[in-house]
Amino acid sequence: MAKLIYDQENNQSLELPVYEATEGPSVIDITSLYKQSGMFTYDPGFLSTASCESKITFIDGDKGILRYRGYDIAELAEKSDFLEV
């Protein structure tokens, strides 16, 4: 799926890929943003930016969620040893 973004100031449309998340919000791939628009993004503190793709972890710091392969990390730390994880 792609997201069409319209820049009124420059009268141009940008098409950016959207990826559905297994859990949490979907993401917009801005890899081609600079090439299409000549602009960069600004996200102080990386609050709305994913730095990598992970198929084994999920983190939502605001809600205190940290999962490893679908399991709550606190449960793994309490009930499992290193070799099991």
N, C-alpha and C positions, 0 to 999 in steps of 0.2 A: 504494500500500500504506500502511497506517496501523499505528501501534504503540499498543497499549493499555497505559497505565501506571496502576497502582493505588496510591493514597495511603492507606495503612492508618491513619495518624493522623487523617485527616479523613473516612475511609470514602467516598472518591470515586474514580471512574475518569476518566482523561483520555485522549483520543484525539488523537494527533499524527501528521501525515503523515511518511512515510519516503520518501526519494528515493535511488534506486540510483545510484552513481557509475560513471562510465566506467572509472575507475581509482581504487583506494584504497577506503576504507570508505564505506558508505552513511551518509546523514545524516538526522537527525530534525529536522524543521522545528518550532521552538519558538515561532513567532510568536504563537500563541494561548495559550501557557502561562499568562501572567499573567491573561488573560481567564477561562480555565477554572479556575485554581487560586488566583489572588491571590498567587502567588509568582514571584520572579525566579530566574534561574540565577546561580551563582557559579563562575567559571572564571578563576582568577588566571593572568595571562600568556597568555590565549587559547589554551591548550594543546589544548583539545578543541572549539574554536569556529571555524567558517568565517565570515568576515565578508562574503563575497560569493560569487556563483556565477561560475565561469569556464568557458567552452567551449573556450578555447585554451591554458590552462596547467594544469600539475599540479605541485604542490610536496609533497615529503616531506622535511622538514629532517633528521629523525632518520636517514634512509637516504641523505641527500645527493642526492636526486633533484630536478631542475628540468627540466621539459619544456615546450617551446613547440610547439603543434600536433603533438605526438607525437614531436618530435625532441629529443634531449638538448641542453641549452643549451651545454654545453662543445663539442660537435661543431659546432653552428651558429657559435659564436664563432671556432672554429679554421678552419673550411672555407668559411664563407659571408661575403659582405660585407653591408652595411646594406641595399642595395636588394633583395638576394635574400630576406632575411628579412622 
